[in-house]
Structures are given as C-alpha cells and as structure tokens.
Amino acid sequence: MDTGQTSWTKSFRVLTRLSNRAGVWTDYAWNLHGRLVLASPPCVVLPERIASDRFYRFLERTWMLQQLPVAIVLFALGGWSWLPWGSCARVCVSVTGHWYVGRLAHRTGPQRWLVETSGIQAHDVPWAAISTMGEAWHNNHHAWPGSTKLGLYPGQADWGFAFIRLLERLGLAWDVRTPDTLPERAGLVGV
C-alpha cells in the first residue's frame, strides 16, 4: 500500500471511530480507553479568567474525590450494601449512558440541520432528552456548538438550559449564549 492509501486508511479508521460506526463493543472500549491524537488539532483557548480560576481547576483535579461525600451519605443511610449501587453503579451508568447516547446521536434519529463543513453529522435522541439534561438534542448541538440552549423547538425539553437560566438569575452565570446571540454559522443547512 502506498503512503496515500495508508493515510486515507488511517483517516477512515479515525472517522469511523468518531462517527461511532465500529461494532458496539469496539466503540465502547475505544471511548473508554482510546486516545485521539490529531496532526492538526483544533485550538481551544479558554479565556484567562476561566483557565486561571482556582475553583474550576480544583473541580477538574478532584472530580473523583467529589464522589466521596455521596458515598459517606449513602453509607450513613444504608451501610456497605448501598455503596456499590449508589456510588460505583451510578458512575458506571452515567459513563455508559453518556457513551450510548453519543453513539446513537451520531448514527440515527431525526435531524433538522446538516453541517456541510463537518464530516460527522448528528441526530437527536428524543427519548434521552430529559435524562441528559438536553444533551440528546445533539443535532442542535452540532448546529450551534457554542450555545447553552440545546432544546430549540417546542417539545424539546432542556433542563440543563433551565438550570443555567436559574444560575443566571442568581448571578452565578453570565454571558449565556444561545443561537439568537451567536454569529451565523457557515455551512449550516436546514433539512
């Protein structure tokens, strides 16, 4: 095989993984343990006020330890038998659920938008909208990735956005972006 075919083959394999086209168990294992290294990765620059915020850095560093208070409460309420279900199973279901909804959202379901500049299209997973706090409106997310509001149409429950609005009213969130406040996106076509 020449270099061009090898490069194409590698690109196809990466695209297959990113678009959740591999077999279900291969895809699951890759999402848990895979590492994507791009030759030209996108440049994501956090604003300095966020990147240097000690509280956010603390949350990122200690996310596993944050399970400890939950475990202590569960132990106090139900003893050792509550720990596996309330801590371990809860985290396992959350991680698996996140992967599964992502797998479905890149394979099948309703679409209102196509992003012509994207190699991977997204679909909505309506039955998972409430449990994912609106993240299952994945087609809307691909159309407006910078938006905090993902449930854009009547009947699209978006509890995550409702929570962000509450934080905004309490003065704990600001500069909340929605499709109305974002610049027009090139390559976005209604279906």
N, C-alpha and C positions, 0 to 999 in steps of 0.2 A: 504494500500500500504506500502511495506517495504521501508526502507531508500534507498536501491539501486535503486528501481524504482522511488522514489521521486527525487533522484539525477539525474537519467537519464532523467526524465521528464523535470526537470529544465534545464538541458544541452540542450535537444532537443528544448525547447522554446527559449533559447538564440540563438542557431544555426539557428533556423527558423527566428528570427528577424534579425540576422546579414546577413543572405543569402537572405533577402527580400522575404521570402516565405509566410508571413502573407498576409491577404487581403490588398488591396491598401490603404484604409483609416486608418486601424490599423497600417500599416507600416509607413505611413506618420506621424501620430500622435506620434508614438514611436520615430521616427527620430527627431522630433521637441522637444519632451518633455521627452523622455526616458533617463535613466541613466544606463550605463553598469558598474557593479562592478564585477570584476573578483577575484576569490580566489587567483590566481597566475598571476597577471598582468605582461605583458612583461615590461622589464626595458628599458625605453628610456632615455638615458642620453645625453643631449645637451652638445656640447663642451663648456667649461667655457667661451671662448671668445664670444660665442653667448648668452649663458644663462645670462651673466652679462652685455651684451651690453645694455646701457641705451636707445639707439634709438629703438631697437627691442622691449624692454619691454614697451616703450612708445607707439609704434604702437599697440601692443597687448592690452594694457589697454584702449586705446582711439579709437578703431575701429568704435564705433558707432558715436562718435563725428566727425570722419573723413567724415561723410556724410553731415555735416553742410556746408562746402564750396560749395559742389554741390548744396545743397538746396538754398543757397544765390544766386548763379549764375542763377539757374532756376527761382527764384522769380524775379530777376532783368530782365530777358528776357521775362517772360510771366505772372508774377503775381501769385496770390494764386492758380489759376487753374493748373499751371504747377507743383506745389509741390507734389500733390498726385501721379501723373504719373511719374515724374522724380526722386522722392526720394522713397516714400513708395512702389509703384508698382515695381520699378526697383529692390529694395532689395527683395521684395516678390518673384518676378520672378526668381531672382538669387538663392535664397534659395530653392525654389520649383524645379527649374531646376537641381540644384546640387543633390537633393534627387532623382529626377526622373531618371536622367542618372545613378546614383548609383544603383537604383532599377533594371533598365534594364541591367546594366553591370554585375549584379550578377545573372541574370536569363536566358538570351538568347542572341544569337549573335555568330558571328564567333570567333573561338579560334585557336591559333597557338601553345599554350602551356598549359600543365597541371602541376600543382604544387602538387606532390604526398604528400607532408608534410602539405598541407592545407586542412581544412575541407570545405572551401568555394572556389569554382572556379570562375574565372572571364571571361567575354566575352567582345568583342569590340562592340562599338556602333558607326559605321562609320558615320552616318548622323549627329552626335553631335560633331564630332572631332574639327571642326573649332570654334564653339561657346564655347567649353570647353577648348580651347587652348591646345588640345591634350590629356586632361584627359580621353576622351572617349575611348582611346586605353587602356582600363582597363586591358585586358588580358596581355598586355606588362608590365603594372604597377605591376601586381601580380607576373609576372615572374622576374622582376628586380625592386623591390620597392625602391631601393636607386638611381635609375637612373633619371637624369633630362630630358633625351630624352625618350619620350614615342612613338612617331611615328617612328618605326624602319624599316619599309619596304616601297618600292616605292608606292606612292599614299597615304601614311598616313600623312596627314597634321598635323604639330605640331608647331603651332605659339608660344606656351609657350616656347618651346626649342629655337626657333629663337630669342625670346626676351631675354632669358638667354644668348645666344651667343652674342647678342648686348651688354648686360651688361658686359660680359667678355671682349669684345674688348675695352670697355670704362674703364676697370679697376675696375668695381664695383662688379664683381663676379669672383670667382677663385675656383680652385679645382672642376671644373664642372665634375660630374661623369656620365658616360654612360655605357651601357652594356660591351663595349670594355675595360673599365678600372675597372670594378667591378670583384670581385672574382667569380669563377664558383659557381653556386647555386646548392646545393644538392636537389634531388627530382624534378628537372625540366625536363620535358619530352616533346619533340616536338609532335604535333598532326599530 
